[in-house]
Amino acid sequence: MPEPEYLKGRGAQINTPNRFLKQSLVAEHIEGLDEPLISHEKTQVFIEHPKKMVNKIDSPDLHNMYSMNPYQGCEHGCIYCYARNSHSYYGFSAGLDFERKIIVKPDAAKLLRAYFDNRNYQPESIMLSGNTDCYQPLERTYKITRSLLEVFVEYKNPVGMITKNSLILRDVDLLTELAKNNLVHVMVSITSLRDELRLLLEPRTATYKNRLRIIEELSKNNIPVGVMTAPIIPGLNSNEIPDIIKAVADRGGRTAGYTIVRLNGDIKNIFHDWLYKNLPDAADKIWNHIKAVHGGQVNDSRFGTRMSGEGKIAESIKQLFSMAKKKYMYGRTMPEYNYSLFKRPMKQGDQFQLF
């Protein structure tokens, strides 16, 4: 029987089983079906009304970072995305469901205001987003990220952002206002300067030329911006590190970071399926290189090594990155966040408390 048609425009090509569900619907013997199982190829939107938005990440690798995610799931479809595993908690698959079933949180700005209004709150930088891209395609419709930036401007609270979508340029006005007071850092994620590879790795993201344009435009507006060359997949894009950092530096980028790919949970099977379907000739080499940087496994949850890897290949990547950053970004830094400006705006009725 012929292989199923490759799903263009999607990263994952399979739906992995959800470990939290006792039952699942599968088509093991397609030849026995009178008609195919119904599959929602278009993106479905699910509305969630959480009780809180800001999450504290207690990880030695991330230094007690705070984050918030206006969306869960992501149409960008990046095959390597660590956030895929979190989709299982919603009863979905980390595979195609992650790209097709997106959870939207329309009350995000209201919840952020309530968080800032808590009298015990002390200003801290908050990352947009710690999990999925806050500028993914649905942001054009829902504008939740923009509403959150308006709250950060209103309260003068620091915010960090990471994205790979040029939609961020829509909000240059708010980002400029934040940058005037050292209240924002932006990191743009770039994995390769080869667009043919980008289409395979990250099918619904901005082109790399557009990502470089983001950096150039933000820099022109004095908005501090850098690049995350992430994830580095040894044997696939690791050789591009110097070219990426140089291209970013030429456009005003101030800093660079990197992480090495790790295939935890369901991502292992999703990535393996993708790799051997798209790059069959190089698949064995890439798979073995990933194992080599994680102690013989493709997954790694060990603090201190999980994001940078270990062994000779990981060390060579680290040295290549360090040399490139020193060569092209020497002396450049991101400004320190200003925490002294935080102020709760006066609300109706507050003036009576002054008397």
C-alpha positions in Angstrom: 0.0 0.0 0.0 1.4 3.5 -0.9 2.8 5.7 1.9 0.4 8.5 3.1 0.9 11.8 1.4 3.5 14.1 3.1 1.7 16.9 5.0 3.1 20.1 3.6 3.1 23.1 5.9 3.2 20.9 9.0 6.3 19.9 10.9 5.2 16.7 12.6 3.8 14.0 10.3 2.3 11.8 13.0 0.2 12.1 16.1 2.0 10.3 19.0 -0.2 8.7 21.7 -1.1 10.7 24.7 0.3 8.9 27.8 -2.5 10.3 30.0 -5.3 8.8 27.9 -6.4 5.2 28.4 -8.0 5.0 24.9 -7.1 6.5 21.5 -8.4 6.3 18.0 -6.0 4.9 15.5 -6.1 3.5 11.9 -3.8 0.5 12.0 -5.4 -1.2 9.0 -6.4 1.5 6.5 -7.3 -1.1 3.9 -10.2 -2.2 6.1 -11.8 1.2 6.2 -14.6 2.2 3.9 -13.6 5.8 4.2 -10.7 7.6 6.0 -11.0 8.7 9.6 -12.1 12.3 10.0 -9.0 14.4 10.5 -9.1 18.2 11.1 -6.4 19.5 8.8 -7.2 23.1 9.5 -6.3 24.8 12.7 -8.8 24.6 15.6 -9.0 27.2 18.3 -9.8 26.4 21.9 -10.5 29.2 24.4 -9.1 28.8 28.0 -9.8 31.0 31.0 -6.9 30.3 33.4 -6.8 31.6 37.0 -3.3 33.0 36.6 -0.9 33.8 33.8 2.6 34.3 35.3 4.6 31.1 36.1 7.8 30.9 38.1 10.2 28.4 36.5 12.3 26.8 39.3 15.2 25.6 37.2 19.0 26.0 38.0 19.5 26.4 34.2 17.1 29.4 34.0 17.8 31.3 37.3 14.2 31.5 38.7 12.8 32.9 35.5 9.2 34.1 35.3 7.2 33.5 32.1 3.7 33.7 30.6 2.2 32.1 27.6 -0.8 33.7 25.8 -1.1 30.6 23.6 -0.5 26.9 24.0 0.3 24.9 20.9 1.9 26.6 18.0 1.1 26.8 14.2 4.8 27.4 13.5 5.2 23.6 13.6 8.9 23.6 14.6 9.7 19.9 14.6 12.1 20.1 17.6 10.0 22.2 19.9 10.3 21.2 23.6 6.8 22.7 24.2 5.2 19.9 22.3 5.2 17.7 25.4 3.1 20.2 27.4 0.2 19.7 24.9 -0.4 16.3 26.4 -1.6 17.9 29.6 -4.6 19.3 27.6 -5.5 15.8 26.3 -3.9 16.4 22.9 -1.0 14.8 21.0 2.4 16.4 21.0 2.5 15.7 17.2 0.1 17.2 14.7 -2.3 18.2 17.5 0.3 20.6 18.8 0.2 22.5 15.4 -3.5 22.2 14.7 -5.2 22.6 18.1 -4.2 25.9 19.6 -5.3 27.1 23.0 -6.0 30.8 23.3 -6.1 32.8 26.6 -8.1 36.0 25.9 -8.1 37.1 29.6 -4.3 37.3 29.7 -4.0 41.1 30.0 -6.7 41.2 32.8 -4.8 38.5 34.7 -1.5 40.3 34.3 -3.0 43.5 35.8 -4.3 41.6 38.7 -0.8 40.0 39.2 0.8 43.5 39.2 -1.9 44.9 41.5 -1.1 42.4 44.3 0.5 44.5 47.1 3.1 41.8 47.7 4.4 41.9 44.1 8.0 43.1 43.7 9.0 44.0 40.1 10.7 41.2 38.2 11.3 40.6 34.5 8.8 38.3 32.8 9.4 36.4 29.6 7.0 36.3 26.7 6.9 33.4 26.0 8.6 30.7 28.0 6.8 27.9 26.0 5.3 28.8 22.6 5.8 31.8 20.4 3.7 34.8 21.5 3.7 36.1 17.9 2.5 32.9 16.2 -0.1 33.4 13.4 -3.2 33.6 15.6 -1.8 36.7 17.2 -2.8 38.7 14.1 -6.5 38.0 15.0 -6.5 37.9 18.8 -3.8 40.6 19.6 -3.2 39.2 23.1 0.5 39.8 23.0 -0.1 43.4 22.1 -2.5 43.8 25.0 0.1 42.3 27.4 2.7 44.8 26.1 0.3 47.6 26.8 0.1 46.4 30.4 3.9 46.3 30.7 4.1 49.9 29.4 1.3 51.0 31.8 3.0 49.5 34.9 6.6 50.1 33.6 7.6 46.5 34.3 10.5 44.8 32.5 9.6 42.2 29.9 11.8 39.8 27.8 10.6 38.4 24.5 11.7 35.6 22.1 10.1 35.1 18.7 10.7 34.0 15.1 7.8 35.9 13.6 8.0 39.2 11.9 4.6 40.2 13.4 6.6 41.7 16.3 7.3 44.7 14.1 3.7 45.6 14.4 4.4 46.5 18.0 7.5 48.7 17.5 5.6 51.6 19.1 5.1 49.8 22.4 8.6 48.2 22.3 10.2 51.6 21.7 8.3 53.1 24.7 9.6 50.2 26.9 13.2 50.5 25.5 13.4 54.2 26.4 13.3 53.1 30.1 15.4 49.9 29.7 12.3 47.7 30.2 12.6 45.3 27.3 15.0 42.7 25.7 14.1 40.9 22.5 15.7 37.7 21.2 15.1 36.5 17.7 15.4 32.7 17.1 17.4 31.7 14.1 18.4 28.1 13.4 19.8 28.4 9.8 20.4 30.9 7.0 19.2 28.2 4.5 15.6 28.7 3.8 15.2 25.3 2.3 16.2 23.9 5.7 13.9 26.4 7.5 10.9 25.1 5.5 11.6 21.6 6.8 12.4 22.5 10.4 9.9 25.3 10.9 7.4 25.2 8.1 5.1 28.2 9.1 7.7 30.6 10.4 9.1 33.8 9.0 11.9 33.4 6.4 15.4 34.0 7.7 15.7 37.2 5.7 12.6 38.5 7.5 14.1 37.5 10.8 17.3 39.5 10.0 15.0 42.3 9.0 13.4 42.1 12.5 16.8 42.6 14.1 17.7 45.5 11.8 14.4 47.3 12.4 14.4 46.9 16.1 18.1 48.1 16.3 17.2 51.2 14.3 14.6 52.0 16.9 17.1 51.4 19.8 15.3 48.4 21.0 17.9 46.0 22.4 17.9 42.8 20.4 20.0 39.6 20.1 19.8 36.1 18.6 19.2 32.7 19.9 20.9 30.2 17.6 18.7 27.5 18.8 18.5 24.7 18.8 21.8 23.6 17.4 21.4 20.2 15.8 24.8 18.7 15.4 25.5 17.5 11.9 22.7 19.6 10.5 23.1 23.3 11.4 26.0 23.5 13.8 28.4 24.7 11.0 26.2 27.8 10.5 26.8 29.4 13.9 29.5 31.9 12.8 27.5 33.0 9.7 24.3 33.5 11.8 26.1 35.6 14.5 27.9 37.7 11.9 24.6 38.4 10.0 22.9 39.4 13.2 25.9 41.6 14.4 25.9 43.3 11.0 22.3 44.4 11.6 22.9 45.7 15.1 22.3 42.6 17.3 23.9 43.0 20.7 24.1 39.5 22.0 23.8 35.8 21.1 22.9 32.6 22.9 22.5 28.9 21.9 21.1 25.6 23.1 21.7 22.1 21.8 18.6 20.1 20.7 17.3 17.5 23.1 14.5 15.1 22.2 12.6 14.5 25.5 9.3 12.7 25.8 7.2 12.3 22.6 9.6 14.6 20.7 11.9 11.7 20.3 9.5 9.7 18.1 8.2 12.8 16.3 11.7 14.1 15.4 12.9 10.6 14.4 9.9 10.1 12.0 10.5 13.6 10.5 14.3 13.1 10.2 14.2 9.8 8.3 11.4 11.1 6.0 13.1 14.3 5.1 16.8 13.6 5.3 17.2 9.9 4.8 20.8 10.1 3.6 22.0 12.1 6.6 19.6 10.8 9.2 21.9 8.2 10.8 24.7 10.6 11.2 22.5 13.4 12.7 20.8 10.9 15.0 24.1 9.6 16.3 25.5 13.1 16.7 22.5 14.0 18.9 23.2 10.9 21.0 26.9 11.8 21.3 26.1 15.1 23.0 23.7 13.6 25.5 25.6 10.7 26.9 24.3 8.1 24.4 20.7 9.2 24.6 18.8 11.7 22.5 16.9 13.0 25.5 18.5 14.7 28.5 16.9 16.2 31.6 20.1 16.8 33.6 20.5 20.3 34.9 23.8 21.8 33.8 24.2 19.6 30.7 20.8 19.3 29.1 20.9 22.6 27.2 24.6 22.6 26.3 25.4 18.9 26.0 28.7 17.1 26.8 31.5 15.4 25.0 33.8 16.3 22.1 31.0 17.4 19.7 29.3 19.6 22.3 32.7 21.1 23.2 33.5 21.9 19.6 30.1 23.6 19.2 30.7 25.6 22.4 34.1 26.8 21.2 32.8 27.7 17.7 30.0 29.7 19.3 32.3 31.5 21.7 34.8 32.4 19.0 32.1 33.7 16.7 30.5 35.8 19.4 33.8 37.3 20.5 34.8 38.1 16.9 31.5 39.7 15.8 29.9 41.0 19.0 32.9 41.9 21.2 32.0 44.6 23.6 28.3 44.5 22.9 25.9 43.9 25.7 22.2 44.1 26.5 21.3 46.9 28.9 20.4 46.0 32.5 16.6 46.0 33.2 15.4 49.0 35.2 13.2 47.8 38.1 12.9 51.2 39.8 10.2 52.6 37.6 7.5 50.1 38.4 4.3 51.9 39.4 0.7 50.9 39.8 -1.5 53.3 37.9 -4.1 55.1 39.9 -7.6 53.7 39.4 -11.0 55.2 39.8 -11.7 55.6 43.5 -8.1 55.6 44.6 -8.1 59.4 44.8 -10.5 59.3 47.7 -8.0 57.3 49.7 -5.7 60.4 49.6 -7.9 62.3 51.9 
